[in-house]
Amino acid sequence: MSITEKELEELRRLRNEPDEVDVRYKQIIKQRLLTNNKIIFLIHNKELEDAEPDEYLGVNILPYYLIAPTQTNVKNYICFETSFDEVSRGNSVMKIQQIIFYILCHHSDITVAELSSARHDMIAAELINMFQGCNDFGTQLKLMSNKPSVVDNDYSARTLIFEQITTNSITNEKRTMNLRSGY
């Protein structure tokens, strides 16, 4: 099924809508990651060393937490998601928004030789440096969780969770009316 150019443009506009937090936030995160030379260095994709940073998107930088089940090449990943669990019962205008980073580094490339440090720890440190206290999303982000783990026999991981208090879909009149009426 195809869509009209007008419909495609309407979908593109969602990236900038204040209430479309997931889409808009992911655009900001992608831009920040792809323009950070330290992140690109730490990802350490030898195949893309001479490529433009945009080429890391969809290969090593993923705006979702899902990697191919079978890997033929060693890869390190930064995956990210946005979410919120619920709207405050006492204040339906505000919500606690989360930005979650999943850092996965293959065991055969786990050490950053130039730094003698674990790659997933260094990527986490740079992400914290980039996003802790950041106001790019309207209100200040705060790191709430920083946990290491092992995904399987091949990948070490670190999960970072940032939170912020932000508005809850108050700019779209149609949504606001639906919230008030309980739909």
Secondary structure, 3 states (H helix, E strand, C coil): CCCCHHHHHHHHHHHHCCCCHHHHHHHHHHHHHHCCHHHHHHHCCHHHCCCCHHHHECCCEECCCCCCCCCCCCCEEEEEEEECCCECCCCCCEEEEEEEEEEEEEHHHCEECCCCEEHHHHHHHHHHHHHCCCCCCCCCCEEEEEEEEECCCCEEEEEEEEEEEEECCCCCHHHHHHHHHCC
